[in-house]
Amino acid sequence: MTIDFSVISTAEKQNWLNSAVAPRPIALASTISKNGEVNLSPFSFFNVFSSNPPIVILAPNRRVRDGTRKHTIMNLEEVPEVAISIVDLSILEKVNQASAEYAQGVNEFHEVGFTEVPSQSIRPPFVKESRISMECRVIELKSLGDNAGAGTLVIAEVNLMHVDDGLLDQEGIIDPERFQQVARLGQDWYTHTDPSVLFKLPKPRIHF
């Protein structure tokens, strides 16, 4: 079959894209307003895009239902800093609850039972229960439109990364067998890493 995106609804576009472009890592993003109100929300439109400078990008979308903007973007316009905590299986239930639409000013840390850890280089706190967190400064907010479902690219530079020592192997590198990272699929589907399905594929040698 072939899907013509020019004739289907925004909700249908979202469903097809989310199911096709997967699995996607999840950024549990903490932001703060100029008045000090903390917001915590997960986003699966997220990835790393550069090593030098160290750049990550997430993209909160306008709500498909009514085109309203997420509190995350409103906060970032006031305080361009974000703490990103990586999601693993142990915290997924609370992360899912944090995705609910709480009223502006509600602190999702408190609502779902996460613990705030003060960041060292930015104002928003990060999640104690996450085994990897990053402190980031936003260098650009790029709107992709004003329509319902339109995203805003949050381009952020990583200042500091906090890593649970228990995730490291003997060489001091993050061991994927010790970290059940969660990824988003389409609809209500998720997946996570598991030693039974992990495999290595060495990079090919360069031939001249």
Residue frames relative to the residue before (quaternion, step in Angstrom):
aa qw qx qy qz dx dy dz
M 1.0000 0.0000 0.0000 0.0000 0.00 0.00 0.00
T 0.2120 -0.7453 0.6185 0.1305 3.54 -1.28 0.43
I 0.2137 -0.7842 0.5733 0.1036 3.57 -0.84 1.01
D 0.2366 -0.7621 0.5916 0.1150 3.56 -0.74 1.09
F 0.2984 -0.8029 0.4915 0.1573 3.58 -0.28 1.26
S 0.5917 0.5877 -0.3724 0.4073 3.60 1.20 -0.26
V 0.7621 0.3656 -0.1977 0.4965 3.60 1.20 -0.31
I 0.6376 0.5072 -0.3556 0.4580 3.61 1.19 0.07
S 0.6191 -0.5753 0.3955 0.3595 3.56 -1.26 0.42
T 0.6634 -0.4928 0.3783 0.4170 3.56 -1.29 0.29
A 0.6417 0.5254 -0.3249 0.4546 3.58 0.96 -0.84
E 0.6531 0.5009 -0.3147 0.4727 3.59 1.00 -0.79
K 0.6154 0.5344 -0.3474 0.4637 3.60 0.99 -0.78
Q 0.6560 0.5219 -0.3041 0.4526 3.56 0.91 -0.95
N 0.6772 0.5028 -0.2981 0.4469 3.57 0.87 -0.93
W 0.6653 0.4926 -0.3105 0.4673 3.60 0.91 -0.86
L 0.6790 0.4957 -0.2978 0.4522 3.59 0.86 -0.93
N 0.6722 0.5089 -0.3033 0.4441 3.58 0.89 -0.94
S 0.6837 0.4744 -0.2859 0.4751 3.57 1.06 -0.70
A 0.7037 0.4755 -0.2684 0.4547 3.58 1.04 -0.77
V 0.7484 0.3228 -0.1893 0.5476 3.59 0.95 -0.87
A 0.4212 0.6783 -0.4610 0.3872 3.54 0.24 1.32
P 0.5689 -0.1261 -0.8074 -0.0925 1.56 -2.32 0.95
R 0.2595 -0.7635 0.5766 0.1310 3.55 -1.18 0.65
P 0.4575 -0.6670 0.5021 0.3061 3.62 -0.90 0.84
I 0.3435 -0.7446 0.5429 0.1812 3.55 -1.21 0.50
A 0.2051 -0.7505 0.6191 0.1069 3.54 -0.93 1.01
L 0.1815 -0.7385 0.6402 0.1086 3.55 -0.77 1.04
A 0.0879 -0.8713 0.4823 -0.0222 3.54 0.05 1.39
S 0.1435 -0.7753 0.6134 0.0457 3.53 -0.86 1.09
T 0.0084 0.7856 -0.6168 0.0484 3.56 -0.85 1.07
I 0.2102 -0.7726 0.5864 0.1231 3.56 -1.29 0.21
S 0.4143 -0.7007 0.5228 0.2531 3.57 -1.06 0.76
K 0.6705 -0.4881 0.3603 0.4271 3.57 -1.27 0.19
N 0.6696 0.4769 -0.2884 0.4910 3.59 1.26 -0.40
G 0.5940 -0.6147 0.3475 0.3854 3.59 1.28 0.12
E 0.4656 0.6671 -0.4599 0.3560 3.61 1.21 0.31
V 0.2733 -0.7885 0.5368 0.1240 3.58 -0.64 1.16
N 0.0849 -0.7681 0.6335 0.0393 3.54 -1.11 0.83
L 0.0802 -0.7853 0.6135 0.0236 3.58 -1.07 0.79
S 0.1625 0.7997 -0.5566 0.1558 3.57 -0.65 1.10
P 0.3697 -0.7353 0.5202 0.2281 3.62 -1.01 0.75
F 0.0493 -0.7819 0.6213 0.0110 3.55 -1.17 0.74
S 0.2274 -0.7885 0.5567 0.1292 3.58 -0.82 0.99
F 0.5410 0.5094 -0.4427 0.5018 3.59 1.24 0.14
F 0.4049 0.7012 -0.4305 0.3989 3.53 0.41 1.34
N 0.2600 0.7512 -0.5896 0.1432 3.56 -1.11 0.73
V 0.5076 -0.5987 0.5120 0.3490 3.56 -1.39 -0.01
F 0.1388 -0.8391 0.5253 0.0258 3.58 -0.90 0.94
S 0.7972 0.0824 -0.0572 0.5953 3.61 1.20 -0.13
S 0.3422 -0.7403 0.5447 0.1953 3.54 -1.18 0.68
N 0.8017 0.0508 0.0015 0.5955 3.57 1.08 -0.72
P 0.3704 -0.3366 -0.7831 0.3692 1.55 -0.29 2.48
P 0.5422 -0.6232 0.4463 0.3441 3.62 -1.18 0.51
I 0.0362 0.8421 -0.5281 0.1036 3.57 -0.15 1.33
V 0.0505 -0.7450 0.6640 0.0383 3.53 -1.07 0.87
I 0.1641 -0.7780 0.6006 0.0843 3.55 -1.18 0.59
L 0.0054 0.7520 -0.6587 -0.0229 3.52 -1.09 0.80
A 0.1890 -0.8083 0.5534 0.0691 3.58 -1.13 0.53
P 0.1491 -0.7719 0.6149 0.0628 3.58 -0.16 1.26
N 0.2596 -0.7771 0.5577 0.1330 3.58 -0.82 1.00
R 0.5429 -0.5427 0.5102 0.3878 3.52 -1.28 0.39
R 0.5677 -0.6048 0.4259 0.3612 3.57 -1.05 0.70
V 0.4854 -0.6778 0.4752 0.2815 3.55 -0.88 1.00
R 0.6084 0.6046 -0.3408 0.3849 3.56 1.06 -0.77
D 0.8501 -0.0018 0.0655 0.5226 3.58 0.76 -1.02
G 0.5509 -0.6602 0.3808 0.3402 3.59 1.23 0.16
T 0.4519 0.6922 -0.4617 0.3217 3.60 1.22 0.12
R 0.4831 -0.6864 0.4762 0.2621 3.55 -1.21 0.61
K 0.5303 -0.6266 0.4758 0.3158 3.54 -1.23 0.58
H 0.5980 -0.5763 0.4241 0.3611 3.57 -1.18 0.63
T 0.5505 0.6242 -0.3863 0.3975 3.58 1.16 -0.61
I 0.6926 0.4700 -0.2797 0.4702 3.58 0.84 -0.98
M 0.6314 0.5329 -0.3396 0.4494 3.58 0.95 -0.80
N 0.6571 0.5022 -0.3064 0.4713 3.57 0.98 -0.83
L 0.6774 0.5092 -0.3029 0.4359 3.58 0.90 -0.91
E 0.5981 0.5439 -0.3623 0.4638 3.57 1.15 -0.49
E 0.6986 0.4443 -0.2577 0.4981 3.58 1.15 -0.62
V 0.7813 0.0548 0.0026 0.6217 3.57 0.99 -0.93
P 0.1946 -0.8423 0.4925 0.1001 3.63 -0.08 1.25
E 0.4779 0.6156 -0.4667 0.4181 3.53 0.62 1.22
V 0.0069 0.8037 -0.5945 0.0253 3.58 -1.05 0.74
A 0.2302 -0.7217 0.6364 0.1455 3.53 -1.12 0.81
I 0.1184 -0.8033 0.5829 0.0311 3.57 -0.73 1.08
S 0.1061 -0.7837 0.6114 0.0268 3.54 -0.72 1.14
I 0.3873 -0.7320 0.5180 0.2141 3.57 -0.93 0.94
V 0.3815 -0.7566 0.5006 0.1772 3.54 -0.98 0.97
D 0.0119 -0.7592 0.6504 0.0207 3.54 -1.01 0.88
L 0.7535 -0.4406 0.2516 0.4181 3.54 -1.32 0.26
S 0.6314 0.5847 -0.3361 0.3826 3.58 1.03 -0.76
I 0.7746 0.3220 -0.1801 0.5137 3.61 1.13 -0.53
L 0.3704 0.7892 -0.4502 0.1933 3.60 1.27 -0.04
E 0.6400 0.5417 -0.3461 0.4210 3.61 0.88 -0.85
K 0.6809 0.4679 -0.2892 0.4835 3.59 0.95 -0.85
V 0.6092 0.5433 -0.3478 0.4612 3.58 1.07 -0.70
N 0.6393 0.5221 -0.3193 0.4657 3.57 0.96 -0.86
Q 0.6615 0.4989 -0.3090 0.4670 3.59 0.95 -0.83
A 0.6328 0.5444 -0.3265 0.4433 3.59 1.09 -0.71
S 0.6080 0.5676 -0.3525 0.4288 3.60 1.22 -0.37
A 0.4693 0.6721 -0.4482 0.3566 3.61 1.26 -0.16
E 0.4986 -0.6646 0.4733 0.2928 3.57 -1.18 0.58
Y 0.0574 -0.7998 0.5971 -0.0243 3.54 -0.07 1.34
A 0.6073 -0.5580 0.4211 0.3775 3.55 -1.22 0.46
Q 0.6068 -0.5523 0.4186 0.3893 3.56 -1.17 0.56
G 0.7499 0.3533 -0.2798 0.4843 3.57 -0.92 0.93
V 0.5714 0.5710 -0.3876 0.4440 3.59 1.26 -0.28
N 0.3118 -0.7510 0.5580 0.1655 3.57 -0.91 0.96
E 0.3254 -0.7862 0.4960 0.1730 3.58 -0.35 1.25
F 0.4966 0.6216 -0.4405 0.4159 3.61 1.17 -0.37
H 0.7187 0.4472 -0.2430 0.4737 3.55 0.82 -1.05
E 0.6598 0.5454 -0.3145 0.4103 3.57 0.94 -0.88
V 0.7969 0.3117 -0.1557 0.4935 3.60 0.91 -0.88
G 0.5681 -0.6523 0.3602 0.3494 3.59 1.25 -0.07
F 0.4179 0.6671 -0.5041 0.3552 3.57 1.09 0.66
T 0.3966 -0.7115 0.5370 0.2193 3.56 -1.28 0.51
E 0.3497 -0.7345 0.5429 0.2086 3.59 -0.83 0.98
V 0.0977 -0.7502 0.6507 0.0646 3.54 -1.07 0.86
P 0.4337 -0.7023 0.4856 0.2879 3.64 -0.66 0.99
S 0.3908 -0.7070 0.5400 0.2361 3.55 -0.92 0.92
Q 0.4912 -0.6805 0.4726 0.2688 3.55 -1.23 0.49
S 0.8106 0.2763 -0.1183 0.5026 3.59 1.07 -0.69
I 0.7585 0.2585 -0.1583 0.5769 3.59 1.28 -0.19
R 0.6201 -0.5855 0.3851 0.3527 3.57 -1.27 0.27
P 0.6678 0.4941 -0.3407 0.4402 3.67 0.83 -0.78
P 0.4194 -0.6942 0.5201 0.2676 3.62 -1.02 0.74
F 0.3151 -0.7134 0.5720 0.2542 3.57 -1.27 0.19
V 0.6118 -0.5987 0.4051 0.3210 3.56 -1.33 0.32
K 0.4244 -0.7259 0.4860 0.2381 3.57 -0.59 1.17
E 0.6939 0.5109 -0.2801 0.4231 3.58 0.93 -0.89
S 0.5883 0.5411 -0.3789 0.4664 3.61 1.24 -0.21
R 0.4190 -0.7435 0.4697 0.2260 3.59 -0.94 0.87
I 0.7555 0.1609 -0.1458 0.6182 3.58 1.32 -0.14
S 0.0719 0.7852 -0.6116 0.0647 3.58 -0.87 0.98
M 0.1930 -0.7777 0.5918 0.0878 3.54 -1.22 0.63
E 0.2590 -0.7236 0.6183 0.1640 3.54 -1.10 0.79
C 0.0105 -0.8409 0.5362 -0.0722 3.57 -0.60 1.17
R 0.2489 -0.7175 0.6282 0.1689 3.52 -1.25 0.61
V 0.3944 -0.7253 0.5174 0.2253 3.55 -0.84 1.01
I 0.1792 -0.8051 0.5586 0.0881 3.56 -0.78 1.02
E 0.8061 -0.0136 -0.0156 0.5914 3.59 1.24 -0.27
L 0.1407 -0.7208 0.6702 0.1076 3.51 -1.23 0.70
K 0.0374 -0.8219 0.5679 -0.0235 3.58 -0.53 1.15
S 0.2771 -0.7766 0.5473 0.1432 3.57 -0.43 1.22
L 0.2499 -0.7698 0.5736 0.1266 3.55 -1.03 0.87
G 0.7913 -0.2324 0.1125 0.5542 3.57 1.25 0.30
D 0.4668 -0.6833 0.5003 0.2549 3.52 -1.36 0.24
N 0.5130 0.6613 -0.4142 0.3576 3.59 1.25 -0.05
A 0.6375 -0.4864 0.4201 0.4250 3.55 -1.28 0.32
G 0.7860 0.2891 -0.2336 0.4940 3.57 -0.90 0.96
A 0.5318 0.6273 -0.4166 0.3874 3.60 1.22 -0.19
G 0.3250 -0.7685 0.5236 0.1720 3.56 -0.96 0.85
T 0.2414 -0.6933 0.6426 0.2192 3.49 -1.42 0.07
L 0.3284 -0.7437 0.5468 0.2000 3.56 -0.67 1.09
V 0.1508 -0.7547 0.6349 0.0686 3.54 -0.84 1.06
I 0.0867 -0.8031 0.5895 0.0048 3.56 -0.32 1.28
A 0.0321 0.8411 -0.5292 0.1070 3.55 -0.38 1.26
E 0.3100 -0.7417 0.5699 0.1705 3.54 -1.11 0.79
V 0.3955 -0.7307 0.5123 0.2173 3.56 -0.85 1.01
N 0.2483 -0.7660 0.5802 0.1220 3.57 -0.81 1.09
L 0.8033 -0.0041 0.0878 0.5890 3.53 0.78 -1.14
M 0.1278 -0.7561 0.6331 0.1053 3.55 -1.21 0.59
H 0.1894 -0.7657 0.6074 0.0949 3.56 -0.96 0.94
V 0.0260 -0.8188 0.5716 -0.0458 3.59 -0.66 1.13
D 0.4621 -0.6573 0.5298 0.2715 3.56 -0.95 0.95
D 0.4706 -0.7035 0.4566 0.2741 3.59 -0.66 1.10
G 0.6131 0.5872 -0.3446 0.4007 3.58 1.12 -0.60
L 0.6137 0.5554 -0.3484 0.4399 3.59 1.26 -0.21
L 0.6263 0.5993 -0.3234 0.3795 3.57 1.23 -0.41
D 0.3844 -0.6954 0.5553 0.2458 3.53 -1.15 0.71
Q 0.7619 -0.3879 0.2518 0.4535 3.60 -1.28 -0.10
E 0.6850 0.4586 -0.2826 0.4905 3.58 1.21 -0.41
G 0.5430 -0.6472 0.3863 0.3701 3.57 1.28 0.12
I 0.5344 0.5973 -0.4035 0.4414 3.58 1.22 0.53
I 0.5689 -0.5905 0.4388 0.3676 3.58 -1.10 0.68
D 0.2403 -0.7768 0.5745 0.0940 3.54 -0.77 1.14
P 0.3683 -0.7640 0.4786 0.2273 3.65 -0.42 1.14
E 0.6023 0.5628 -0.3683 0.4299 3.59 1.18 -0.39
R 0.6897 0.4534 -0.2773 0.4917 3.59 1.25 -0.26
F 0.7342 0.3839 -0.1789 0.5306 3.57 1.30 -0.12
Q 0.1739 -0.8081 0.5569 0.0815 3.59 -0.29 1.25
Q 0.0809 -0.8318 0.5491 0.0109 3.55 0.40 1.26
V 0.3088 -0.7603 0.5526 0.1457 3.54 -1.02 0.89
A 0.0797 -0.7829 0.6159 0.0368 3.57 -1.09 0.75
R 0.4475 -0.7016 0.5058 0.2272 3.52 -1.20 0.70
L 0.1619 -0.7414 0.6440 0.0966 3.52 -1.14 0.78
G 0.7050 -0.4163 0.3215 0.4758 3.61 -1.14 -0.51
Q 0.8075 0.2557 -0.2032 0.4911 3.54 -1.36 0.31
D 0.7541 -0.3325 0.2625 0.5019 3.61 -0.80 -1.00
W 0.4659 0.7114 -0.4171 0.3208 3.59 1.25 0.33
Y 0.0565 -0.7557 0.6524 0.0130 3.52 -1.20 0.80
T 0.1028 -0.7516 0.6365 0.1390 3.54 -1.34 0.08
H 0.1256 -0.7860 0.5957 0.1075 3.58 -1.26 0.18
T 0.5669 -0.5916 0.4456 0.3606 3.54 -1.21 0.49
D 0.0078 -0.7768 0.6284 -0.0397 3.53 -1.13 0.75
P 0.5718 -0.6275 0.3949 0.3513 3.63 -0.85 0.87
S 0.6374 0.5646 -0.3349 0.4036 3.59 1.05 -0.69
V 0.7643 0.3341 -0.1941 0.5162 3.61 1.15 -0.45
L 0.5099 0.6361 -0.4319 0.3858 3.60 1.24 0.06
F 0.0615 0.7867 -0.6139 0.0237 3.57 -1.11 0.61
K 0.3688 -0.7100 0.5576 0.2211 3.54 -1.27 0.49
L 0.0422 -0.7586 0.6496 0.0274 3.53 -1.19 0.67
P 0.3234 -0.7810 0.4956 0.1996 3.62 -0.17 1.23
K 0.5379 -0.6073 0.4739 0.3424 3.55 -1.13 0.70
P 0.5178 -0.6434 0.4542 0.3341 3.61 -1.04 0.68
R 0.5060 -0.6312 0.4949 0.3172 3.52 -1.17 0.63
I 0.4299 -0.6807 0.5283 0.2698 3.55 -1.11 0.68
H 0.1450 -0.7917 0.5906 0.0584 3.60 -0.80 1.03
F 0.1714 -0.7865 0.5867 0.0890 3.57 -0.82 0.97
